[in-house]
Amino acid sequence: MSRIYNFSAGPAMLPTAVIEKAQQEMLDWHGSGMSVMEMSHRGKEFMEIATTAEQDLRDLLKVPDNYKVLFLQGGASSQFAMVPLNLMGRTGEADYCNTGSWSKKAIAEGKRYGTVNICASSEQDSFTSVPEFNDWVLSDKAAYVHITPNETIGGVEFDGLPDTGDIPLVADMSSTILSRPINVSDFGIIYAGAQKNVGPAGLTIVIIRDDLVGDAADSCPSMFNYVTHVEGESMANTPPTYSWYLAGLVFQWLKEKGGLDAMAEINQRKAAKLYDAIDNNEFYSNPVKKENRSWMNVPFILKNADLDPAFLAEAKQAGLATLKGHRSVGGMRASIYNAMPEEGVDALIQFMNDFASRNS
Ligand SMILES: *Cc1c(COP(=O)(O)O)cnc(C)c1O
């Protein structure tokens, strides 16, 4: 059996050690005589899996006690609605920063529930940077400020955070959560679809400060009200149990690797060598401003786009899969989340150099 290096943006690679552990435990989890998929979410076995996973995530991110951690369904896209449904009513307006495709989706959804102010945008430079924080125009009436710290499609990542004073910062961290340490207290809400850097699809992580729970309008569907999930401890309805379990195995794997400080070092090194390979070969290019280049999603284009199909076909032959860029930007994109081993990045670089010299 051989596993490919899969550069998919999501669902993405999982650590092989995690999949092997899940395989060992598949038929009989810890002597329970059943697989995790078959367990009651309220039974003592699954409760143990659930509480351990939450504690491990809290340990990894050093989540303060005044934040709740929720394990929900609906994907990050549902949070585009849930955030305004729960918070917008406080003042009727919110600030959104527009850094690309995912910001735009969050903005479009936010507009359904109140006034959206675009406090900053990098659209005029085709989303190749994050707007300078000094130039942001924040409203004192905003109920929150929404950002997308890593734009998965454009490969644009925040370098630092804007100062929003007392106004809570809400962050869609779908493609950057757990890639490095963060200071959770800088945020009011952090949310992330799991299928990029956490675990399998079907699970959405929400980390929310206590004081932001409880302001949803009466008309808010109860399954979209954070109160329901806080009071129900993420079991107001049947949670995505198997994805929760697998995310828990990923958290344990991250702890064994040395936690998020260790991951940050590895991730930075992986990204730096790939960007170097792009910058040092005129066959390839990446348009993103250096300080805003994503550690997780690395888009690049070939100087001659006619060679794209050959590049993709030969890469696949070499065990390097899913490198095609998003349809909205074209070219290539290598997603190199935590589970992509450094050897995978090395193999890609070697292939890129080789392909360039054969086709120059
Ligand atoms: C993938 C992604 C989403 C959408 O996530 P779903 O879980 O599919 O809804 C939203 N935001 C960002 C930044 C993403 O990368």
The ligand as a Gaussian input file, in Angstrom:
#p B3LYP/6-31G(d) Opt

LIG

0 1
 C      -13.505000      25.727000       3.330000
 C      -13.779000      27.050000       3.923000
 C      -15.075000      27.456000       4.258000
 C      -16.292000      26.601000       3.995000
 O      -16.328000      25.555000       4.880000
 P      -17.542000      24.512000       4.889000
 O      -17.224000      23.720000       6.121000
 O      -17.478000      23.742000       3.624000
 O      -18.791000      25.278000       5.019000
 C      -15.248000      28.691000       4.836000
 N      -14.202000      29.496000       5.073000
 C      -12.938000      29.142000       4.757000
 C      -11.815000      30.076000       5.058000
 C      -12.690000      27.913000       4.167000
 O      -11.438000      27.562000       3.865000

